Amino acid sequence: MALLFAVSSLLGFQQTDGWMGKWSGEHPEGVTYTIQVNDKYRGMNLCEIHAEGIQTFYTLECWATGDANTLKVYYRSTKEGAFYAGNRVKLNDLFVVLRREKGKVSWQWQQIFDGKIAVRKM
């Protein structure tokens, strides 16, 4: 029984390992979005989202959970820059979802913006 618990715990810690690192994609309107996914801390991956482009520059702090195919990202705070939509974002609610489908990775907005963009690991 202890061995089963140890194996399931180890697998649980590795579920988001494939998401760690930097992912980036460009919106058609000229804004590049990058997410840096870091190692787990207290069961969640700490991360930062950076946006830079036409009249856009900000860095957001976030946290994420998920599995090998889906990374769910939740907004924590604005670290720097001018995130004008910040007053419309629900703190600790699902903000962005990264999803692997058919060999491609997409970034799907869940709050404030619509649509999705293709991202790749850097």
C-alpha positions as CSV (number, residue, x, y, z in Angstrom):
1,M,0.0,0.0,0.0
2,A,2.8,2.4,0.8
3,L,4.5,1.6,-2.5
4,L,1.2,2.4,-4.4
5,F,1.0,5.8,-2.6
6,A,4.6,6.6,-3.3
7,V,4.2,5.8,-7.0
8,S,0.9,7.8,-7.4
9,S,2.5,10.8,-5.5
10,L,5.5,10.7,-7.8
11,L,3.3,10.6,-10.9
12,G,1.2,13.5,-9.5
13,F,4.3,15.6,-9.2
14,Q,5.4,14.9,-12.8
15,Q,2.0,15.7,-14.5
16,T,3.0,19.2,-15.4
17,D,6.8,18.7,-16.0
18,G,6.3,18.8,-19.7
19,W,5.0,22.4,-19.4
20,M,8.0,23.7,-17.5
21,G,10.0,26.3,-19.4
22,K,9.1,29.2,-21.7
23,W,6.3,29.2,-24.2
24,S,5.6,32.0,-26.7
25,G,3.2,33.0,-29.4
26,E,2.1,36.1,-31.3
27,H,-1.4,37.5,-31.6
28,P,-2.3,38.7,-35.1
29,E,-2.6,42.2,-33.8
30,G,1.1,42.3,-33.0
31,V,1.4,41.4,-29.4
32,T,3.7,38.6,-28.3
33,Y,2.6,36.6,-25.2
34,T,5.1,34.5,-23.3
35,I,4.5,32.3,-20.3
36,Q,7.4,31.1,-18.1
37,V,6.3,28.0,-16.2
38,N,8.4,27.1,-13.2
39,D,8.7,24.1,-10.9
40,K,6.0,23.1,-8.5
41,Y,5.5,24.9,-5.1
42,R,2.8,23.6,-2.8
43,G,1.2,21.5,-5.5
44,M,1.1,24.2,-8.2
45,N,3.5,25.6,-10.8
46,L,4.4,29.2,-10.3
47,C,4.5,31.2,-13.6
48,E,4.7,34.6,-15.2
49,I,2.9,35.9,-18.3
50,H,4.7,38.6,-20.2
51,A,3.0,40.6,-23.0
52,E,4.8,43.0,-25.3
53,G,3.8,44.7,-28.5
54,I,1.9,47.6,-29.9
55,Q,0.9,49.8,-26.9
56,T,1.3,46.7,-24.7
57,F,3.9,45.9,-22.0
58,Y,3.2,44.0,-18.8
59,T,4.2,41.0,-16.7
60,L,1.6,39.1,-14.6
61,E,2.2,36.6,-11.8
62,C,0.2,33.4,-12.0
63,W,0.0,29.9,-10.8
64,A,-0.9,26.7,-12.8
65,T,-2.1,23.2,-12.5
66,G,-2.9,20.5,-15.0
67,D,-1.8,17.4,-16.7
68,A,0.4,16.4,-19.6
69,N,-2.2,17.7,-22.2
70,T,-3.7,20.7,-20.4
71,L,-2.2,23.5,-18.3
72,K,-4.7,25.7,-16.5
73,V,-3.3,29.1,-15.6
74,Y,-4.8,31.4,-12.9
75,Y,-4.1,35.1,-12.4
76,R,-2.5,36.3,-9.2
77,S,-1.3,39.9,-9.7
78,T,0.4,42.4,-12.0
79,K,4.1,42.4,-11.4
80,E,5.0,45.3,-13.7
81,G,3.8,47.3,-16.6
82,A,0.3,48.6,-17.6
83,F,-2.2,45.8,-17.5
84,Y,-5.3,47.9,-18.2
85,A,-7.7,44.9,-18.1
86,G,-6.5,44.1,-14.5
87,N,-9.6,45.6,-12.9
88,R,-11.8,43.2,-14.9
89,V,-9.8,40.0,-14.1
90,K,-11.1,37.7,-11.4
91,L,-8.3,36.9,-9.0
92,N,-7.5,33.1,-8.8
93,D,-10.0,32.3,-11.5
94,L,-9.0,30.5,-14.7
95,F,-7.2,33.0,-16.9
96,V,-5.6,31.0,-19.7
97,V,-5.5,27.4,-20.8
98,L,-2.6,25.9,-22.7
99,R,-3.6,22.7,-24.5
100,R,-1.8,20.1,-26.6
101,E,-3.9,18.9,-29.5
102,K,-2.7,16.9,-32.6
103,G,1.0,17.8,-32.0
104,K,0.3,21.6,-31.6
105,V,0.0,23.8,-28.5
106,S,-2.6,26.5,-28.2
107,W,-3.2,29.3,-25.8
108,Q,-6.9,29.9,-25.1
109,W,-8.1,33.0,-23.2
110,Q,-10.6,32.4,-20.5
111,Q,-11.1,36.0,-19.2
112,I,-11.1,39.4,-20.8
113,F,-9.9,38.4,-24.3
114,D,-11.4,36.0,-26.9
115,G,-9.7,33.5,-29.2
116,K,-6.6,31.5,-29.1
117,I,-3.1,31.7,-30.4
118,A,-0.6,29.0,-31.3
119,V,2.4,28.8,-29.0
120,R,5.7,27.0,-29.1
121,K,8.4,26.1,-26.6
122,M,11.4,28.4,-26.6
